[in-house]
Amino acid sequence: MPEAQPPTFTDRLREHTQAPLDRLGAGLARLGVQADQVTMFGLLLVGLAALLLAHGAFLIGALLMLCSLPLDALDGAVARAAGREDRFGMVLDSTLDRYADGFIFAAFGYYFAGHGRMDMLLAALAALVGSFLVSYIRARAEDAKVAVKATVGLFSRLERVIVLLVMTFAAGILDSVAPLEIGLLLLAAGTNFTALQRLRYVHRTLKDRGG
């Protein structure tokens, strides 16, 4: 049945990191740190990374992106420890994730446009659109009126971040834009394919339900 989905890579990683994140989240909550503050600090790091990437500082930019990655899950741990898991916090987290995606892809687009590479600017824009659609289709499908959990596909957010980190670190270490070109083309194709996968999955599930 379409509703039966195997655990995603994100699900498996969450299982292995839940306990240490919860301990760290509890410590931060005792210090008075709020989950929304963690979320916004993560976006600040991504914004700084994007500024560096836009000007070709790939290695430092990749390091900042890597530092921001745990914060994407830590905010939830802080909220649980403080007993303040609220619906607005979830909306804020998802919204800032989209801003983070936009910052990074805009940075790569800016960098390539500045070097006259309109082809790679288009690849960055295609990857951005695909990334937004992957998240949007899941959110729309999980609306109460649709009620389909659409997590299928290879390029969920964690996988996208991993590709971004690998290609950016490689570009910085090798002092070459070739890894960026490969990565952006992979993301442009993979995210849009995943969006179509999710759309097809939702269609099949609703059809099986008779709706």
C-alpha positions, -999 to +999 in steps of 0.1 A: +000+000+000+013+035-007+008+045+030+035+021+041+068+039+040+102+027+050+122+048+076+140+076+059+177+084+064+166+113+085+145+090+107+174+067+113+198+095+121+173+110+145+171+077+164+209+077+170+211+114+179+180+118+200+195+110+234+225+133+232+205+161+217+179+157+245+206+159+271+221+191+255+187+206+251+179+200+288+211+217+298+204+248+276+168+249+289+181+250+325+202+280+314+172+298+302+178+294+265+146+293+244+140+271+214+132+300+191+166+316+200+184+284+190+164+284+157+172+320+149+209+316+158+211+287+134+197+310+106+222+336+115+251+312+110+236+301+077+233+338+066+269+344+075+279+312+056+259+325+025+277+358+025+311+340+025+300+315-002+287+344-024+323+358-024+340+325-030+351+317+006+339+281+003+358+264+031+349+288+058+314+289+045+311+252+046+324+251+082+297+276+093+270+255+075+283+224+094+282+243+127+246+253+120+234+218+112+230+204+148+210+236+157+183+224+133+175+196+157+186+211+189+158+237+190+133+209+193+152+193+221+152+226+240+115+230+235+108+195+248+130+200+278+113+233+287+079+217+281+071+244+256+065+226+223+041+249+205+026+250+171+041+284+163+076+271+171+071+244+145+059+270+119+088+293+127+113+264+124+100+254+090+098+290+078+134+297+088+145+264+071+131+278+039+150+311+044+182+291+050+177+272+018+171+305+000+202+321+014+225+292+004+212+288-032+211+325-037+247+327-026+258+301-052+237+318-078+253+352-070+288+337-071+283+321-105+264+351-120+294+373-109+316+350-130+293+350-160+281+315-155+244+319-163+241+281-167+250+275-131+228+304-120+199+286-136+210+253-119+210+271-085+175+285-092+162+250-103+177+235-071+160+262-050+126+256-066+129+219-062+139+222-026+109+244-018+086+220-036+098+190-018+090+207+015+058+223+003+043+191-010+050+173+023+035+202+043+004+205+020-001+167+020+000+165+058-027+192+061-057+178+080-079+179+048-054+156+030-037+137+058-010+119+038+025+116+052+046+123+022+082+116+032+092+095+001+121+104-021+159+107-018+163+144-015+147+154+018+163+183+036+190+163+054+202+147+022+202+181+005+223+196+033+248+167+031+252+173-007+257+210-001+283+204+026+302+178+005+303+199-026+313+231-007+340+215+014+354+198-018+354+232-037+373+248-008+398+220-004+404+215-041+402+252-049+379+243-078+343+251-087+338+217-103+323+201-072+299+230-070+288+225-106+283+188-100+265+193-067+241+220-080+232+199-111+226+169-089+204+190-065+185+206-094+176+172-109+172+153-076+150+178-057+126+182-086+125+145-091+117+140-054+090+166-056+074+147-084+078+114-065+059+129-035+032+143-057+027+109-073+027+092-039+000+116-026-021+110-058-018+072-054-026+072-017-057+094-022-068+073-051-065+041-030-086+058-003-112+066-029-106+103-026 
